[in-house]
Amino acid sequence: MKRIFIFCLCTIGLSSCNYVKNVNLLTSGDLDRENFTDSISFEMKKDLVIVKAQINGKDNMLDFIFDTGAFNSKINHTLTEAYNLETKAIKENEDSNGNVKIIEVTQLEKVQLGHTVFSKIGAGKVKYAEESPSPCIAEHGIIGANLIKLANWKIDYEKQMIYFSDKPFSVDNPSKAIVLDYDAPTLSATPKVNVKIAGRTVENLLIDTGSNGGFRLPSALQNAFTSTETQTYYDRSVSGIYGFSTDTLVIKTLPLDDFKTTFPIQFSALGKGLIGNEYLKYFKLYIDTDDDVITLEPQRTIETPKERPISFIPTSDNRWQINRVSANAKHGLKLGDTLLKINNSTPKDLYKDYCDYVMNSHEIYESAYLELVTVEKDTVIVQGSIK
């Protein structure tokens, strides 16, 4: 019994030590400048904000997703040797779809954006799922909230520029701006706001530049809202860094009281509420980390996003698999069904590899109708993208 008791104490001690290390890694970041304003350009890929950064003093420019919704930063584990990324701790890490992995955590001595150095930034050494699109979009990792909290930010989606400073930015056109106080976790700074939708205040919506979705609410809230425009989809088309998760999406077009407009709201069984770039891209986004304030300044008219009543993903045996389908579809095809061809083409006829599919998959939906050949060699005609 004494041996068991001693073993338990050791286990508890190691667990506590690892927790302390993770806390230290999340809180140890520094901004190595004062009285400055800097700026960097970014690229929008698949509605994600992609920035270039230099790591640990090396000249190489690496691609990262700029992700306010990521609790901590990430770096591709393939860079471990080249950048001497020593493991400091381990932790559970959950992606945007609720998939959980145990990962190693390192500390980046320097992360340089533009002319500005952020030092001692904790970063998970991420091993992407084989089917994750993230490394196709930004190969090297994620700039997360544990770095973002160290400065104040202005993201101009129209000009594809990010400005940052040790002082908050003045809003260019304050008379049109929507100002939202936000709450953030102590150890990071993932900003969560309250927004009024159809007369009801919805709390703790994550402002998430690492999501290319629009407005998403937990499915537990869907019965609180009624809409004459409602659609339901069975979905496995949205992937986080650790792969896909099956979801049931109910989409209701609802008034956004704070924004004086309407927009399709997704109610997701995955349970997280967020506002992503499908909506944020119509604004200038100001993040005042001094006073915990998010400001959204309208830049252009908000467009209703297109919905795909059906979508597909390549399989390892050069077939297609349905990964999104309308619950009201009359064609009889189901989520997970396998197809031989779409418009007389296999995946290899259209894409040289998986990343080519990720970046150019929109092309297969551009025709008004799609001709699908099932494994039973039946032909089914379905609608392409719709408004």
Secondary structure by P-SEA (a helix, b strand, c coil): caaaaaaaaaaaaaaaaaaaaaaaaacccccccccccccccccccccbbbbbbccccccbbbbbcccccccbbbccccccccccccccbbbbbbccccbbbbbbbbbccbbbcccccccbbbbbbcccccccccccccccccccccccccbbbbbcccccbbbbccccccccccccbbbbbbccccccccbbbbbbccccccccccccccccccbbbcccccccccccbbbbbbccccccccbbbbbbbbbbbcccccccbbbbbbbccccccccccccccccbbbbccccbbbbbbbccbbbbbbbbcccccccccccccccbbbcccccccccccccccccccccccccccaaaaaacccccccccbbbbbccccbbbbbbcccc
